[in-house]
């Protein structure tokens, strides 16, 4: 067993087997480490074994699709994850269009079921710092209600972030999901936590994805997360996506439905402001 107080440089040397020439802390849990020969890796401390396990499995699963670029995982242990650093640049229209086409191809590469974890990944995973269960279901509406909306609604009510009198609004969305969800689709291979901060605009002119909460789900959920927190050139991303893999009619009316999950996660993690947004999203889903 290795100490969680081990320095990022020592972790990188141990996991990669290469000498370290420099180290720069980026945050309490993240560091850049330069290896002998000039390569730079990111060393990330996870919140326990399942966090590094889930993230590494998710990155590898996304990489297997050979679509959107993701950092190469160099290794992990029960506390640490080591992966290649992405040299970043500025977002551009061309990169956004490539990202849209690649994201469509990533989703189309599929998953074995709704809720399926990446191969070799844990069922008890995370989205950010919140637990997330990768439990499979036969159809998207019932699975989304049972495993993505209601668990976080119950926790938010238990913690007082959402009032008991407010919960029925979101429960009504869950009851009506079969009619609100639009045409049935096969399980897509999702990044799962696709907010703008997890899209890196590379110096190579491509968008790169980091920090996945990967699982099998509905492709509109990834797109709704990009819309929720904003993303440069989102209109170009969506137009290019639609060229490769057209979206079902009525998607704008379903955005709030797909945003319920990330908003409830944020309500659990960050409080009442996101709870109010979740309630507004539920209202929009019911009245669209």
N, C-alpha and C positions, 0 to 999 in steps of 0.2 A: 504494500500500500504506500502511496506517495502522499506527501503532505500538501494540503490545500494552501499552505503558506510558501510553497516553492515559488521561486521567481519565474516570470514568463520566459525569460531566457533559458533557465535551467529546464523548464518544461519542453521548450522547443528543441533543445539539444538532446534531451532524453527520448522524445517521441520521434524526431527525424533522424537521430543518429549523426547529426552534423554539428560542427563547431559553430558557435554564435559569435558574431562580431559587434553587435549593437542591440540596444533595446530601448523602446520609447513607449511609455504608458499613454494610452488614449483615454482610459477611464478606470474605474475601480475594478472592472472585470475584463478589460480589453487592452492588448498591447501589440505593437508592431515589433517584430524581432528580425534582425538581419542575420542571415546565415552566411557561412563561409562560401565565397563564390558569387555573392551579390544578391541572391534570392531573398525576398522579404516575405515573411509569413505573419498571419494574425494568430495570436494566442488568446483564447477566450475561456474564461472560467465559467462553468455552468453551475446551475443550482441543483447539484446532485447528479447521480449517474444517468437517470432517465433523460435529463435535459441534453447532455452531450450525445447520448445514444440516439435520441430522437432527431436532433439536428443533423448529425452526421448521416444517419440513414436517409433523412429527407433530402439533403444535398446530393447524395449519391443517386437517389431515385430520380430526381429532377435531371441530373446530368445524363443518366442513361437514355433519356428521350432525345438527346443530342439536338436540342432546340435552343431555348434561352440559355445563355451562358451562366454558369455558377462556379464559384471557387472550388478548386480541387481540395479535397480533404486529405491531409497528410497523416492524420492519426488522431486518436483520442484515448482517454482513459476515464476513470470514474468521475473526474472533476474537470478535466481540461479537453479542449478541442483545438487542433492546430490545422489551419487551412491557408491556402495561398492568399496573399493580399491582392486586391484589385486596384490597379492604378486608375484613378478617377480623372474625368475631364468635365465637360459641360454638356448638359442635355441639348440635343439638336433634333431638327425635324426628321432627318434621315435615320438617326438612331431610333427615334420614336416609332417610325414606320416599320423598321426592322423588328423592333420589340413587339409591336402588335402582331406581325405575321408569325414571329417565333412563339409568342404566347399562345396563339391559336393552335399551333402545332403541338405545343406542350400539352395543352388541355386534351387535344385529340388523341394523344398517346395513351390516355385512359388509365383506369384503375380497376381492380378486380371487383370492387363493390363500393357503394357509398359508405364512407367511414373507414375504409380499409387503410391501415397504416402502410408506410413504405416497407418493402420487403426487408425483413430483419430488424425493423423498428418496433418500439414498444406500443402496446395498446394504451397504456397510461402515459400520455405525452403532455405537451404544453403548447399554449399559444401565448407568447410573451412569458410572463411570470404566472399565468393562470393555468391550472390543470386542464387538460383537454383529453377526453376519452375517444380513442379511435375504435369505436364499436360499430360493426357493420349493420346495415339494414337493407331490405329488399327494394325500397322505393324512396325517392328523395323527400317528398313531403313529410312522411311519417318519421323518417330518420332525422331530418333537419329539426323538426319539432322536439323529438325525444332526446336527441344527443347534442344539439347545438343551441337551441333557444331555451328550453325549459330548465336545464341544469343551472344556467347563469341567472335566469329569472328567479328561481327559488333562492339562490344564494343572495341575490341583491335584496329580495324581500326579507330574508332572515337577518340580514345585516342592517336593514332599515334604509337602504339606498333607494329602493322603490317601495312605496306605501302599499299595504295590502289592498286598499281600495283601487289602486292603479293597475294591479296585476291582471285583472280580467281582460283589459284591453289587449294585452299581448297574448293571453290565453285564447282569445277569440281569433287572433291571427293564426295560431297553431291549429285550431279547430277547422279553419277554412283553408288551410294550406293546399289541400288537393285541388281546390278550384282556383286558388290564387297563383299557383306555381307555374302555370303555362304548360306548353307541351312537354311530355316526358322526354328526358334526355339520358344517354348513358353516363355512367360515372366518369368524370374528368379527372385528370391528374393535376391537382391544385397545389400551388405554393402554400396557400392557406392563411397567410398573414401579409397579404400583398398591399401594404400601405407604402406611400412614397419613400419612406425612410429605408425600406428594404429593397429599393431599386437603386442600384449604383450606375451612374452614367460613366462608362469606362473611357479612358483615354484612347482606346482602340476604336471608338465609334459605335460600340455596342452597349446595350443595357445588360447589366448583370443582376442576378437575384441572390440575396443573402437572407439569413435568419428565417428559414421556412418553418411552417407548422403543417407540413405536407400530409395530405390524405386524399382519398377519393371523395369528390363532392360535385357540386353543380358549378359549371364554369362561370355563370353569372355572379357567383359569390366573390371570386377573385376580382372581377371587373368592378363590382360594387364597392369593394374596398379601395380600389384605385380612385374611384369617384368620390368616396367619402372623405378622404384625407388629402385629396388633390394630387395631381401628378403633372409635370411639365408636358405640354403637347398631348394632353389626353385625347383631344379630338382626333389627332393623327393616329394615335395608338388604336383607338376604337375603329376608325375607318379602315385601317390596314388589317385589323383583326377580322372585321366583317367581310373583307374581300376574300380572305382565306377560308373562313368558317362562319357563314352568315348566322346571325343571332335570330332567335324566334321573334316574331312580331310581338310588340307590347313590352319589350324589355324595359323602357323607361318607367313604366308603371310598376315594375317589380324591383326596382332598385332599393326602395325602402325595406322590402321584404328580406332581401339578401344582406342589407346592412344591419338588421336586427342582431345577428350573431356578434359581429365585432363591437357594436355599440354596447351590448350587454356585458361582453368581456371587459370593455373599458369602464363600464359602470361599476363592476365588481372591483376592478383594480384602482380606479381613480375617482369614483364618487358620483355625486348627484348630477353634475352637469351632463355627463354621458347618459345617465338614466333618463333625463328629460329628452335628450335626443332620441333615445330608443323608443320612448313613448310616442314621440312625433313620427318616427319611422313606422311604427305600428299603425298609427292613425292614417298615414299616407297609403299604406298597403291595403287597408280596408276600404278606403274611399277612392282609390285610383280607378 
